[in-house]
Amino acid sequence: LFSSLLGLEVLIARDCRNIQSPVLTIQGLAAAVPNLRVLDFSGTSLQDRTVAHLASSLPSLRELWLRKCNRLRSPKIEHAQLLKLSLAKCDALEAPCILMPQLEHLILSQTNVEAEV
């Protein structure tokens, strides 16, 4: 699957409940799509550690959409070039740690996040 994605800049895999993305899958994705700029895994079962690894493995990423990823609780997301991050409607989200110096848009609507991120 990944070998056919070379050159892809946008990947949308919404509502794929079975995507839990073990590390090998993330490494394969990062190697196959080094120029990926937009990634939308909204509605998937990604967990904190996987999201952290995903962000650090895709340096060309500019937008990351994780709406309704209800297994996310306290992800630590670091990325030097990410411009937009959506964690909207992540019901279990409590205390994300977001380290992104270029971030322009952070969407946290309908989450339990109350403190500064």
N, C-alpha and C positions, 0 to 999 in steps of 0.2 A: 504493500500500500504506500509506504513512505517514499519509495523510489520514484513514484509517479508525481510527486508533489514539488520537485525541484523547480525553483523560480516562483513559487506561489507566494503572494504577499498578504492574502486574507484567507483565514481559515475559520469557518463557522461550524460548530458542532453542538448546537443547542439541544437541550432536553435529552441528551443521550445518558440516561440514568446508569448505564453500566460502565461509563467511563470513570474509573477510579485512578487510572494512570499510574501504574507502577513506574519506578525510576527508569527501567529499560525502555518503556514506551516514550517517556519524555526525552531521553537521550536520542532515541531514533527520530523523533519529531524534530528536535533541534538540529540534528545532522542533516536531515532531509530538506528542511526549509530554512536555510540560514538567513534569508531575506524577508522572513515573515514580519509584517508590520502591524497587522490587526489579528487578534485571536479572541474568539468568542466561545467560551465554554459554559455559558449560562445554563442553569438548570441541571448541571451534572453533579456527580458525587465526589468531586475533588475535595481533598482534605488539606489542612494547613501546610504540612510538610511538602506535599506535592506542588502546591501553588508556589511556595518559596523556591523550590527547585526549578519549576517551570519558568518563572520570571528571570532567574539568574542564568538559565540556559539559552535564552533567546535575546541577545543583545540588540538586535535590530527592531525589536518590538516597540511600537509607539502607543497602541491601544490594547487594553486587556479588559474584557467584559466577563464578569463572573456573577451576573445577576441570578438570584435564586439558587445559589450553591449552598444548600442548608447544612452541610457538614463543616463549613468554615466557622471557626470559633475565634482564633487569635493568630491569623497568619502573619508571618513576618515577610513582607514583600520588599525586596531591594532591587532597584533598577535605575541605571544612570540616565536613560533616555526616554522612559515612559512618559507620555503626555496626558493620557486619560485612563482612569481606572474606575470601573463600576462594580461596586459590591452591593448594589441595591437589592432589597428583598431577601437578603441572606439572614434568615430568621434567627440562627444560632450565633451570629456574629456578636462578639463582646468587646474585644480589645485588639484590633488589628494594629500591627506595627508597620508603618509605611515609610520607607526611606527612599524618596524619589526627588532629587533636586530639580528636575525639569517638569514635574507634574503641574498641569494647568487645570485639569478637571478631576475632582474626586467626587464620586456619586455614592452616597451612603443612605439614600432615602429608604424608609421603611425597614430600618435595622434597629437593633438594640444599643447601638453605639451612642453613648452620651458624652463621654469625655473627649478631649482633644486627641486627635490621632497623631 
